[in-house]
Amino acid sequence: MSLPLSWLSTARLSLRRFAPTDIDLLCALYEDPAVARFLGGVKTRCECAAMLRERILDYYAAHPGLGLWVTQRRDSGAAVGLHLLNHIRGEMHIQIGYVLAAPHWGRGYATEMARALLQYGFRERGLAQITAITDPANSASQHVLEKCGLRRRGERVLAHPSYAGKPLAWFELDAADWARTAPSLRAVVRSELA
């Protein structure tokens, strides 16, 4: 079975839909304690399979153009992690986020693709606002969000059980503010594949 085509590309990276065969990739991310530290902890293979089915594959059909996607290097096709533009669980807010495998940290991948997803969200999807949440101790992720133009607006406790009732750092970016400050970016979008 061939993997889905990429639908969003930057200079070094591309996004493609997850497929059922990507279970090992998802498990590799969520079984690594260093990666899962700020993601609610390590997940079992069974938990990853449920996430793949419910939070990723089923979500594509329910919310066309939004979701979680495999982030891969354009030169080799190697997966480096995932990026997302989807609903915060139990909320109407659309969030941006990313999870990269530890060997790919510090290379600017999170920022590069997050900027492309912001452009996609505001220009192609017509979103009025994009939000983000992080563990308050995850300063590296917060730095990426700030480089992309999102601003911290305090902390929130979200009702969905997956957030464990913990305060989370809350970030926002409005479309008008993004339009004024967005860096020039060449990203190729084939949104019919999103």
Secondary structure, DSSP 8 states (H G I E B T S, - for coil): -----EEEE-SSEEEEE--GGGHHHHHHHHT-HHHHTTTTS---HHHHHHIIIIIIIHHHHHSTT-EEEEEEETTT--EEEEEEEEE-TTSS-EEEEEEE-GGGTTSSHHHHHHHHHHHIIIIIS--SEEEEEE-TT-HHHHHHHHHTT-EEEEEEE-SSGGGTT-EEEEEEEEHHHHHHH------EE-GGG-
